[in-house]
Amino acid sequence: VKRHSFPTRRSSDLIESFVFVAIDLNGEHWTRTELAGITRELNKRFPMPAIMLFRHGGLLSLAVIDRRQDRRDGARDVLESRITVVKDVRVAHPHRAHVDILASLAVQNLGERRRPGNFRELYDAWIETLSTQALNKRFYTELAWWYFWAVKQVAFPLGGGADADKRHAVAVIRLLTRLIFIWFIKEKGLV
């Protein structure tokens, strides 16, 4: 893991500001790795976090790098290798999941326990909100809620066994796994 350190304006852990950088890129086909590389390089040049917004064709991507104070030298920051990219948001017709992720970054949606009192707390809340673990947890929680609702709504034929509760539970799980698989191959452009 390659980390870059560079001087900051203050030796405290507080972030005094952000830089929002908007970049217009040619073409729509930019990989997550390419966007992360641009984010890393530009963040090296600022003493505060640079939040990147890329427009490429009819798509937008948001990139945020995890940045923390160096543990040995408080006057320096370390850019972690982890960069979160909310990639390929369709400007004209955004996917509901993208809208939900972006809406979760609003201060009023961070929740009372995580209400930031300064830039550092806001940045940490954004990093946590955009973390893969948080996004996965939210996805699987919503999926579980839908599953418990759906099992009570469905009526599958007797071919799956005599116990209706078990038959409906198995059928809904099969439906979900098949839908997720179809969505996955659609997103990969295979269908």
N, CA, C and O of each residue as an XYZ file, in Angstrom:
764
protein
N       0.853     -1.175      0.000
C       0.000      0.000      0.000
C       0.891      1.228      0.000
O       1.689      1.431      0.916
N       0.755      2.017     -0.998
C       1.575      3.221     -1.120
C       0.823      4.386     -0.499
O      -0.334      4.637     -0.838
N       1.476      5.095      0.405
C       0.865      6.243      1.047
C       1.717      7.463      0.774
O       2.942      7.378      0.681
N       1.055      8.597      0.648
C       1.755      9.840      0.364
C       1.552     10.799      1.531
O       0.421     10.996      1.976
N       2.617     11.393      2.028
C       2.520     12.396      3.070
C       2.953     13.732      2.506
O       3.814     13.805      1.629
N       2.347     14.780      3.019
C       2.703     16.115      2.569
C       2.309     17.107      3.651
O       1.432     16.815      4.463
N       2.936     18.265      3.676
C       2.662     19.212      4.749
C       1.261     19.800      4.651
O       0.710     19.978      3.565
N       0.710     20.093      5.813
C      -0.572     20.795      5.893
C      -0.348     22.149      6.545
O       0.740     22.442      7.040
N      -1.401     22.977      6.537
C      -1.264     24.312      7.105
C      -1.309     24.307      8.630
O      -0.789     25.219      9.273
N      -1.932     23.275      9.211
C      -2.060     23.220     10.671
C      -1.565     21.876     11.168
O      -1.569     20.891     10.429
N      -1.150     21.838     12.389
C      -0.706     20.575     12.957
C      -1.835     19.862     13.687
O      -1.633     18.741     14.154
N      -3.003     20.459     13.804
C      -4.114     19.784     14.477
C      -4.810     18.841     13.507
O      -4.559     18.871     12.302
N      -5.678     18.013     14.045
C      -6.423     17.061     13.231
C      -7.638     17.713     12.579
O      -8.353     17.052     11.826
N      -7.884     18.977     12.847
C      -9.040     19.643     12.268
C      -8.799     20.017     10.819
O      -7.721     20.476     10.439
N      -9.827     19.809     10.030
C      -9.806     20.258      8.648
C     -10.504     21.603      8.630
O     -11.614     21.733      9.145
N      -9.868     22.602      8.045
C     -10.435     23.943      8.053
C     -11.297     24.232      6.833
O     -12.079     25.182      6.836
N     -11.159     23.414      5.784
C     -11.949     23.637      4.576
C     -11.837     22.421      3.664
O     -11.049     21.508      3.909
N     -12.639     22.432      2.616
C     -12.565     21.445      1.544
C     -12.314     22.181      0.244
O     -12.577     23.378      0.126
N     -11.806     21.452     -0.723
C     -11.737     21.956     -2.090
C     -12.623     21.023     -2.905
O     -12.446     19.805     -2.870
N     -13.563     21.585     -3.629
C     -14.394     20.803     -4.537
C     -13.878     21.073     -5.942
O     -13.852     22.214     -6.403
N     -13.469     20.005     -6.613
C     -12.901     20.126     -7.943
C     -13.842     19.429     -8.927
O     -14.161     18.251     -8.768
N     -14.280     20.170     -9.944
C     -15.127     19.609    -10.992
C     -14.296     19.507    -12.269
O     -13.688     20.486    -12.703
N     -14.275     18.330    -12.857
C     -13.475     18.081    -14.044
C     -14.374     17.519    -15.137
O     -15.148     16.589    -14.905
N     -14.264     18.087    -16.314
C     -14.990     17.616    -17.490
C     -14.049     16.706    -18.271
O     -13.032     17.172    -18.783
N     -14.367     15.420    -18.372
C     -13.529     14.444    -19.064
C     -14.135     14.110    -20.430
O     -15.353     14.149    -20.603
N     -13.287     13.788    -21.382
C     -13.759     13.397    -22.710
C     -14.226     11.948    -22.692
O     -13.554     11.083    -22.133
N     -15.365     11.686    -23.297
C     -15.876     10.323    -23.417
C     -16.516      9.834    -22.139
O     -16.336     10.425    -21.075
N     -17.275      8.737    -22.251
C     -17.972      8.182    -21.090
C     -17.211      7.057    -20.411
O     -17.499      6.742    -19.257
N     -16.273      6.456    -21.072
C     -15.671      5.221    -20.578
C     -14.411      5.490    -19.754
O     -13.293      5.442    -20.268
N     -14.614      5.770    -18.481
C     -13.522      5.968    -17.534
C     -13.662      4.903    -16.456
O     -14.746      4.710    -15.905
N     -12.579      4.218    -16.159
C     -12.630      3.156    -15.159
C     -12.524      3.755    -13.766
O     -12.089      4.892    -13.586
N     -12.930      2.963    -12.795
C     -12.810      3.357    -11.387
C     -11.337      3.622    -11.047
O     -11.025      4.559    -10.313
N     -10.448      2.802    -11.579
C      -9.012      2.959    -11.329
C      -8.498      4.291    -11.876
O      -7.712      4.973    -11.217
N      -8.939      4.658    -13.073
C      -8.502      5.929    -13.661
C      -9.015      7.116    -12.853
O      -8.271      8.063    -12.602
N     -10.274      7.072    -12.445
C     -10.838      8.163    -11.648
C     -10.153      8.247    -10.283
O      -9.894      9.342     -9.783
N      -9.861      7.099     -9.687
C      -9.157      7.075     -8.402
C      -7.749      7.646     -8.546
O      -7.283      8.363     -7.660
N      -7.069      7.341     -9.644
C      -5.716      7.875     -9.884
C      -5.713      9.394     -9.992
O      -4.841     10.059     -9.433
N      -6.688      9.941    -10.709
C      -6.798     11.403    -10.825
C      -7.067     12.002     -9.444
O      -6.476     13.017     -9.074
N      -7.956     11.369     -8.691
C      -8.297     11.852     -7.346
C      -7.071     11.867     -6.447
O      -6.831     12.843     -5.736
N      -6.297     10.793     -6.475
C      -5.100     10.694     -5.631
C      -4.081     11.779     -6.001
O      -3.540     12.457     -5.127
N      -3.828     11.936     -7.307
C      -2.833     12.916     -7.747
C      -3.235     14.349     -7.389
O      -2.400     15.136     -6.943
N      -4.494     14.681     -7.582
C      -4.928     16.047     -7.255
C      -4.966     16.288     -5.751
O      -4.709     17.405     -5.302
N      -5.280     15.271     -4.973
C      -5.300     15.440     -3.520
C      -3.910     15.672     -2.950
O      -3.776     16.273     -1.884
N      -2.869     15.205     -3.642
C      -1.498     15.452     -3.197
C      -1.165     16.943     -3.235
O      -0.283     17.401     -2.508
N      -1.853     17.682     -4.062
C      -1.511     19.083     -4.298
C      -2.234     20.060     -3.381
O      -1.976     21.262     -3.436
N      -3.134     19.562     -2.540
C      -3.891     20.449     -1.653
C      -3.633     20.088     -0.198
O      -3.504     18.911      0.135
N      -3.556     21.097      0.674
C      -3.375     20.815      2.098
C      -4.675     20.443      2.795
O      -4.676     20.160      3.993
N      -5.784     20.441      2.058
C      -7.075     20.036      2.606
C      -7.695     19.027      1.651
O      -7.253     18.916      0.507
N      -8.716     18.282      2.097
C      -9.316     17.272      1.209
C      -9.924     17.898     -0.047
O     -10.625     18.908      0.017
N      -9.641     17.278     -1.175
C     -10.243     17.683     -2.448
C     -11.308     16.643     -2.797
O     -11.002     15.471     -3.013
N     -12.543     17.088     -2.846
C     -13.663     16.237     -3.228
C     -13.816     16.399     -4.737
O     -13.985     17.514     -5.230
N     -13.757     15.292     -5.466
C     -13.724     15.340     -6.925
C     -15.091     15.023     -7.513
O     -15.762     14.078     -7.100
N     -15.487     15.831     -8.483
C     -16.700     15.586     -9.249
C     -16.294     15.542    -10.717
O     -15.808     16.528    -11.270
N     -16.501     14.382    -11.337
C     -16.136     14.190    -12.739
C     -17.403     14.154    -13.587
O     -18.380     13.497    -13.227
N     -17.382     14.857    -14.706
C     -18.439     14.710    -15.701
C     -17.792     14.082    -16.920
O     -16.824     14.615    -17.464
N     -18.326     12.956    -17.345
C     -17.798     12.264    -18.518
C     -18.985     11.810    -19.352
O     -19.690     10.859    -19.015
N     -19.178     12.530    -20.459
C     -20.345     12.277    -21.305
C     -21.605     12.649    -20.545
O     -21.685     13.733    -19.967
N     -22.579     11.769    -20.540
C     -23.826     11.998    -19.811
C     -23.781     11.447    -18.400
O     -24.825     11.257    -17.775
N     -22.572     11.185    -17.884
C     -22.404     10.578    -16.565
C     -21.659     11.504    -15.616
O     -20.873     12.350    -16.042
N     -21.917     11.332    -14.328
C     -21.171     12.007    -13.268
C     -20.578     10.951    -12.352
O     -21.173      9.892    -12.154
N     -19.415     11.232    -11.795
C     -18.817     10.375    -10.778
C     -18.276     11.264     -9.672
O     -17.709     12.323     -9.939
N     -18.452     10.834     -8.438
C     -17.964     11.546     -7.260
C     -16.875     10.699     -6.627
O     -17.062      9.497     -6.434
N     -15.729     11.311     -6.297
C     -14.633     10.563     -5.690
C     -14.150     11.276     -4.433
O     -13.935     12.488     -4.425
N     -13.986     10.486     -3.367
C     -13.506     11.000     -2.085
C     -12.422     10.047     -1.600
O     -12.603      8.829     -1.601
N     -11.300     10.614     -1.188
C     -10.186      9.803     -0.684
C     -10.174      9.879      0.836
O     -10.475     10.923      1.414
N      -9.829      8.780      1.473
C      -9.709      8.756      2.923
C      -8.377      9.408      3.288
O      -7.313      8.946      2.877
N      -8.451     10.464      4.047
C      -7.272     11.263      4.378
C      -7.238     11.442      5.888
O      -8.244     11.808      6.496
N      -6.098     11.189      6.485
C      -5.990     11.326      7.942
C      -4.658     11.967      8.314
O      -3.723     12.045      7.517
N      -4.621     12.411      9.540
C      -3.394     13.027     10.054
C      -2.343     11.933     10.276
O      -2.666     10.845     10.753
N      -1.092     12.227      9.929
C       0.011     11.298     10.141
C       0.187     11.080     11.644
O       0.159     12.031     12.425
N       0.366      9.834     12.035
C       0.466      9.520     13.471
C       1.802      9.954     14.074
O       1.870     10.261     15.264
N       2.852      9.984     13.275
C       4.167     10.376     13.784
C       4.426     11.869     13.660
O       5.062     12.472     14.525
N       3.931     12.463     12.579
C       4.162     13.881     12.321
C       2.816     14.566     12.133
O       2.225     14.497     11.055
N       2.332     15.225     13.178
C       1.032     15.878     13.160
C       0.913     16.992     12.140
O      -0.193     17.444     11.844
N       2.036     17.445     11.595
C       2.003     18.513     10.594
C       1.809     17.957      9.181
O       1.811     18.705      8.203
N       1.641     16.641      9.087
C       1.490     16.022      7.764
C       0.211     15.190      7.717
O      -0.262     14.692      8.739
N      -0.337     15.049      6.513
C      -1.485     14.187      6.275
C      -1.031     12.965      5.500
O      -0.005     12.993      4.821
N      -1.801     11.897      5.605
C      -1.553     10.677      4.850
C      -2.773     10.413      3.983
O      -3.904     10.411      4.471
N      -2.539     10.193      2.704
C      -3.611      9.793      1.800
C      -3.649      8.274      1.804
O      -2.695      7.620      1.384
N      -4.747      7.721      2.277
C      -4.899      6.271      2.300
C      -5.090      5.763      0.867
O      -5.407      6.535     -0.038
N      -4.898      4.492      0.679
C      -5.073      3.923     -0.652
C      -6.554      3.780     -1.002
O      -6.905      3.647     -2.175
N      -7.424      3.807      0.013
C      -8.858      3.627     -0.236
C      -9.482      4.915     -0.758
O      -9.434      5.958     -0.106
N     -10.060      4.820     -1.932
C     -10.785      5.937     -2.531
C     -12.178      5.440     -2.861
O     -12.342      4.405     -3.508
N     -13.175      6.177     -2.417
C     -14.548      5.816     -2.720
C     -14.993      6.577     -3.953
O     -14.853      7.798     -4.027
N     -15.528      5.852     -4.920
C     -16.019      6.465     -6.145
C     -17.480      6.071     -6.338
O     -17.797      4.891     -6.486
N     -18.359      7.057     -6.334
C     -19.741      6.836     -6.739
C     -19.719      7.067     -8.237
O     -19.666      8.206     -8.702
N     -19.760      5.980     -8.985
C     -19.401      6.015    -10.402
C     -20.612      5.935    -11.324
O     -21.594      5.247    -11.046
N     -20.504      6.658    -12.424
C     -21.450      6.569    -13.538
C     -22.900      6.864    -13.161
O     -23.810      6.092    -13.466
N     -23.091      7.992    -12.495
C     -24.454      8.448    -12.210
C     -24.989      9.061    -13.497
O     -24.427     10.033    -14.002
N     -26.057      8.507    -14.022
C     -26.642      9.043    -15.254
C     -27.320     10.371    -14.944
O     -28.247     10.418    -14.135
N     -26.870     11.446    -15.576
C     -27.383     12.783    -15.301
C     -28.864     12.879    -15.636
O     -29.650     13.389    -14.838
N     -29.243     12.398    -16.801
C     -30.631     12.533    -17.263
C     -31.583     11.629    -16.479
O     -32.704     12.034    -16.172
N     -31.150     10.417    -16.155
C     -32.015      9.451    -15.474
C     -31.198      8.692    -14.427
O     -30.817      7.546    -14.668
N     -30.920      9.306    -13.265
C     -30.099      8.623    -12.265
C     -30.810      7.399    -11.682
O     -32.033      7.375    -11.540
N     -30.031      6.416    -11.361
C     -30.519      5.198    -10.714
C     -30.925      5.560     -9.289
O     -30.293      6.411     -8.661
N     -31.966      4.926     -8.779
C     -32.449      5.234     -7.431
C     -31.346      5.056     -6.378
O     -31.244      5.855     -5.446
N     -30.534      4.024     -6.523
C     -29.456      3.780     -5.551
C     -28.471      4.941     -5.535
O     -28.007      5.337     -4.465
N     -28.142      5.497     -6.704
C     -27.240      6.653     -6.754
C     -27.874      7.853     -6.064
O     -27.206      8.555     -5.306
N     -29.140      8.092     -6.316
C     -29.831      9.217     -5.674
C     -29.815      9.030     -4.155
O     -29.567      9.985     -3.418
N     -30.075      7.816     -3.684
C     -30.070      7.540     -2.244
C     -28.689      7.768     -1.628
O     -28.576      8.358     -0.554
N     -27.642      7.301     -2.310
C     -26.277      7.471     -1.797
C     -25.927      8.953     -1.703
O     -25.421      9.412     -0.679
N     -26.196      9.697     -2.766
C     -25.871     11.125     -2.770
C     -26.706     11.888     -1.741
O     -26.202     12.807     -1.095
N     -27.971     11.515     -1.586
C     -28.827     12.175     -0.587
C     -28.336     11.890      0.831
O     -28.499     12.722      1.723
N     -27.739     10.722      1.041
C     -27.254     10.370      2.384
C     -26.075     11.243      2.822
O     -25.724     11.258      4.002
N     -25.467     11.966      1.889
C     -24.340     12.845      2.227
C     -24.794     14.197      2.772
O     -23.986     14.931      3.339
N     -26.068     14.536      2.610
C     -26.577     15.811      3.121
C     -26.481     15.824      4.647
O     -26.740     14.813      5.299
N     -26.112     16.957      5.203
C     -25.916     17.075      6.650
C     -27.150     16.601      7.409
O     -27.021     15.883      8.400
N     -28.348     16.991      6.960
C     -29.559     16.613      7.678
C     -29.828     15.110      7.616
O     -30.614     14.594      8.410
N     -29.183     14.399      6.681
C     -29.386     12.957      6.566
C     -28.297     12.138      7.251
O     -28.345     10.908      7.225
N     -27.328     12.792      7.856
C     -26.263     12.068      8.555
C     -26.733     11.542      9.902
O     -26.076     10.683     10.490
N     -27.853     12.040     10.399
C     -28.415     11.570     11.670
C     -27.950     12.419     12.829
O     -26.887     13.038     12.784
N     -28.753     12.439     13.852
C     -28.469     13.269     15.032
C     -27.178     12.869     15.737
O     -26.430     13.737     16.186
N     -26.904     11.570     15.841
C     -25.683     11.124     16.525
C     -24.436     11.528     15.772
O     -23.384     11.724     16.381
N     -24.533     11.657     14.451
C     -23.357     11.977     13.652
C     -23.389     13.408     13.145
O     -22.649     13.742     12.220
N     -24.221     14.260     13.719
C     -24.308     15.657     13.268
C     -22.943     16.305     13.450
O     -22.479     16.453     14.581
N     -22.290     16.694     12.354
C     -20.922     17.226     12.458
C     -20.882     18.617     13.073
O     -21.753     19.455     12.836
N     -19.835     18.834     13.873
C     -19.625     20.142     14.487
C     -18.496     20.915     13.820
O     -18.311     22.103     14.086
N     -17.737     20.241     12.947
C     -16.645     20.900     12.234
C     -16.363     20.140     10.939
O     -16.991     19.117     10.666
N     -15.423     20.641     10.146
C     -15.118     20.024      8.856
C     -14.588     18.595      9.021
O     -14.928     17.723      8.222
N     -13.768     18.341     10.034
C     -13.219     16.997     10.258
C     -14.341     15.993     10.492
O     -14.348     14.907      9.912
N     -15.289     16.369     11.350
C     -16.403     15.466     11.641
C     -17.282     15.247     10.408
O     -17.781     14.144     10.186
N     -17.471     16.300      9.608
C     -18.246     16.168      8.383
C     -17.539     15.229      7.403
O     -18.162     14.347      6.812
N     -16.249     15.430      7.243
C     -15.456     14.587      6.345
C     -15.497     13.126      6.792
O     -15.704     12.229      5.974
N     -15.299     12.890      8.093
C     -15.347     11.525      8.622
C     -16.724     10.903      8.414
O     -16.827      9.719      8.093
N     -17.785     11.694      8.596
C     -19.146     11.187      8.377
C     -19.346     10.821      6.908
O     -19.970      9.804      6.604
N     -18.822     11.643      5.993
C     -18.931     11.333      4.565
C     -18.165     10.061      4.227
O     -18.672      9.208      3.499
N     -16.953      9.927      4.746
C     -16.141      8.732      4.491
C     -16.884      7.493      4.999
O     -16.948      6.475      4.309
N     -17.437      7.586      6.197
C     -18.174      6.456      6.775
C     -19.427      6.137      5.952
O     -19.723      4.969      5.698
N     -20.158      7.170      5.540
C     -21.376      6.980      4.756
C     -21.075      6.323      3.419
O     -21.848      5.494      2.939
N     -19.944      6.696      2.816
C     -19.582      6.153      1.500
C     -18.806      4.842      1.568
O     -18.501      4.247      0.534
N     -18.483      4.386      2.782
C     -17.702      3.150      2.887
C     -18.489      1.977      2.319
O     -19.716      1.942      2.402
N     -17.791      1.042      1.756
C     -18.415     -0.137      1.173
C     -19.204     -0.898      2.226
O     -20.288     -1.408      1.942
N     -18.668     -0.977      3.442
C     -19.368     -1.684      4.508
C     -20.706     -1.031      4.810
O     -21.716     -1.719      4.954
N     -20.718      0.309      4.907
C     -21.968      1.010      5.205
C     -22.965      0.841      4.069
O     -24.150      0.616      4.316
N     -22.500      0.948      2.823
C     -23.399      0.788      1.681
C     -23.939     -0.639      1.611
O     -25.124     -0.839      1.344
N     -23.075     -1.636      1.848
C     -23.523     -3.024      1.844
C     -24.530     -3.285      2.956
O     -25.541     -3.955      2.747
N     -24.244     -2.748      4.142
C     -25.154     -2.943      5.274
C     -26.524     -2.349      4.956
O     -27.551     -2.979      5.206
N     -26.536     -1.141      4.407
C     -27.802     -0.499      4.061
C     -28.542     -1.310      2.996
O     -29.753     -1.503      3.098
N     -27.817     -1.786      1.972
C     -28.430     -2.585      0.911
C     -29.055     -3.851      1.483
O     -30.217     -4.151      1.207
N     -28.288     -4.598      2.283
C     -28.793     -5.863      2.809
C     -29.903     -5.650      3.836
O     -30.792     -6.494      3.958
N     -29.872     -4.556      4.568
C     -30.965     -4.244      5.494
C     -32.249     -3.985      4.728
O     -33.304     -4.509      5.086
N     -32.169     -3.176      3.672
C     -33.352     -2.914      2.854
C     -33.838     -4.189      2.170
O     -35.043     -4.416      2.062
N     -32.913     -5.014      1.714
C     -33.277     -6.278      1.085
C     -33.984     -7.197      2.083
O     -34.967     -7.852      1.736
N     -33.488     -7.245      3.313
C     -34.118     -8.070      4.347
C     -35.519     -7.561      4.663
O     -36.456     -8.348      4.799
N     -35.662     -6.235      4.779
C     -37.002     -5.697      5.027
C     -37.956     -6.097      3.907
O     -39.087     -6.502      4.176
N     -37.512     -5.989      2.646
C     -38.356     -6.355      1.522
C     -38.695     -7.843      1.582
O     -39.841     -8.228      1.348
N     -37.710     -8.674      1.892
C     -37.930    -10.113      1.981
C     -39.029    -10.431      2.999
O     -39.960    -11.175      2.691
N     -38.927     -9.869      4.212
C     -39.918    -10.161      5.253
C     -41.310     -9.669      4.855
O     -42.316    -10.292      5.193
N     -41.359     -8.558      4.142
C     -42.636     -8.064      3.642
C     -43.169     -9.008      2.556
O     -44.337     -9.395      2.593
N     -42.316     -9.378      1.590
C     -42.735    -10.179      0.445
C     -43.219    -11.561      0.859
O     -44.190    -12.065      0.294
N     -42.562    -12.184      1.835
C     -42.954    -13.535      2.269
C     -44.409    -13.541      2.765
O     -45.111    -14.541      2.621
N     -44.846    -12.442      3.337
C     -46.227    -12.352      3.829
C     -47.224    -12.047      2.718
O     -48.427    -12.230      2.903
N     -46.736    -11.581      1.551
C     -47.618    -11.163      0.468
C     -47.829    -12.223     -0.605
O     -48.823    -12.168     -1.330
N     -46.919    -13.185     -0.723
C     -46.925    -14.100     -1.862
C     -47.746    -15.352     -1.610
O     -48.055    -15.702     -0.470
N     -48.089    -16.011     -2.700
C     -48.759    -17.317     -2.644
C     -48.231    -18.139     -3.814
O     -48.656    -17.948     -4.954
N     -47.311    -19.047     -3.534
C     -46.731    -19.898     -4.568
C     -47.488    -21.226     -4.617
O     -48.065    -21.639     -3.611
N     -47.496    -21.901     -5.773
C     -48.221    -23.180     -5.911
C     -47.657    -24.264     -4.989
O     -46.548    -24.147     -4.469
N     -48.436    -25.296     -4.806
C     -48.078    -26.381     -3.887
C     -46.852    -27.184     -4.310
O     -46.323    -27.939     -3.494
N     -46.380    -27.055     -5.540
C     -45.252    -27.840     -6.034
C     -43.997    -27.745     -5.194
O     -43.122    -28.604     -5.305
N     -43.883    -26.740     -4.369
C     -42.673    -26.559     -3.565
C     -42.747    -27.153     -2.183
O     -41.855    -26.901     -1.372
N     -43.779    -27.940     -1.867
C     -43.901    -28.580     -0.563
C     -45.200    -28.192      0.127
O     -45.858    -27.224     -0.253
N     -45.559    -28.966      1.151
C     -46.836    -28.772      1.838
C     -46.802    -27.591      2.804
O     -47.812    -26.911      2.984
N     -45.649    -27.340      3.425
C     -45.536    -26.244      4.400
C     -45.487    -24.905      3.646
O     -44.474    -24.576      3.028
N     -46.572    -24.145      3.701
C     -46.688    -22.896      2.929
C     -45.623    -21.878      3.326
O     -45.035    -21.235      2.456
N     -45.361    -21.718      4.635
C     -44.361    -20.723      5.071
C     -42.988    -21.042      4.510
O     -42.290    -20.159      4.014
N     -42.599    -22.325      4.592
C     -41.286    -22.731      4.072
C     -41.237    -22.581      2.555
O     -40.250    -22.090      2.007
N     -42.308    -23.008      1.874
C     -42.381    -22.928      0.419
C     -42.256    -21.475     -0.053
O     -41.522    -21.190     -0.999
N     -42.969    -20.568      0.601
C     -42.931    -19.148      0.218
C     -41.558    -18.538      0.515
O     -41.044    -17.750     -0.279
N     -40.966    -18.900      1.652
C     -39.651    -18.359      2.011
C     -38.598    -18.777      0.980
O     -37.812    -17.949      0.520
N     -38.586    -20.059      0.620
C     -37.605    -20.564     -0.356
C     -37.832    -19.912     -1.717
O     -36.872    -19.522     -2.382
N     -39.083    -19.790     -2.135
C     -39.388    -19.210     -3.441
C     -38.980    -17.732     -3.515
O     -38.473    -17.281     -4.542
N     -39.200    -16.984     -2.438
C     -38.813    -15.565     -2.438
C     -37.292    -15.429     -2.474
O     -36.767    -14.556     -3.166
N     -36.586    -16.276     -1.742
C     -35.116    -16.243     -1.779
C     -34.619    -16.567     -3.188
O     -33.705    -15.906     -3.682
N     -35.200    -17.561     -3.834
C     -34.817    -17.884     -5.214
C     -35.089    -16.708     -6.140
O     -34.262    -16.374     -6.988
N     -36.247    -16.081     -5.976
C     -36.590    -14.917     -6.793
C     -35.553    -13.811     -6.610
O     -35.078    -13.236     -7.589
N     -35.202    -13.513     -5.364
C     -34.214    -12.456     -5.088
C     -32.858    -12.775     -5.688
O     -32.248    -11.916     -6.323
N     -32.375    -14.000     -5.497
C     -31.050    -14.329     -6.024
C     -31.033    -14.271     -7.544
O     -30.040    -13.850     -8.137
N     -32.112    -14.686     -8.172
C     -32.177    -14.615     -9.636
C     -32.237    -13.182    -10.125
O     -31.585    -12.829    -11.108
N     -33.013    -12.355     -9.446
C     -33.085    -10.941     -9.832
C     -31.734    -10.241     -9.666
O     -31.330     -9.455    -10.523
N     -31.047    -10.525     -8.577
C     -29.729     -9.920     -8.343
C     -28.751    -10.388     -9.417
O     -27.965     -9.589     -9.926
N     -28.791    -11.668     -9.763
C     -27.916    -12.176    -10.807
C     -28.200    -11.494    -12.147
O     -27.271    -11.088    -12.846
N     -29.471    -11.369    -12.504
C     -29.839    -10.713    -13.766
C     -29.390     -9.262    -13.754
O     -28.873     -8.766    -14.756
N     -29.580     -8.572    -12.631
C     -29.144     -7.170    -12.531
C     -27.626     -7.088    -12.726
O     -27.130     -6.214    -13.437
N     -26.905     -7.999    -12.092
C     -25.445     -8.006    -12.181
C     -24.983     -8.163    -13.633
O     -24.140     -7.397    -14.100
N     -25.530     -9.152    -14.347
C     -25.072     -9.349    -15.724
C     -25.534     -8.209    -16.633
O     -24.873     -7.908    -17.627
N     -26.656     -7.576    -16.305
C     -27.101     -6.402    -17.059
C     -26.126     -5.249    -16.836
O     -25.739     -4.578    -17.793
N     -25.723     -5.010    -15.588
C     -24.777     -3.939    -15.281
C     -23.415     -4.181    -15.936
O     -22.718     -3.228    -16.283
N     -23.039     -5.429    -16.105
C     -21.775     -5.770    -16.775
C     -21.903     -5.700    -18.293
O     -20.924     -5.907    -19.010
N     -23.123     -5.405    -18.791
C     -23.321     -5.274    -20.231
C     -23.391     -6.604    -20.962
O     -23.227     -6.647    -22.181
N     -23.632     -7.685    -20.237
C     -23.683     -9.012    -20.863
C     -25.047     -9.301    -21.477
O     -25.152    -10.157    -22.356
N     -26.075     -8.618    -21.042
C     -27.410     -8.753    -21.638
C     -27.959     -7.377    -21.942
O     -29.074     -7.255    -22.450
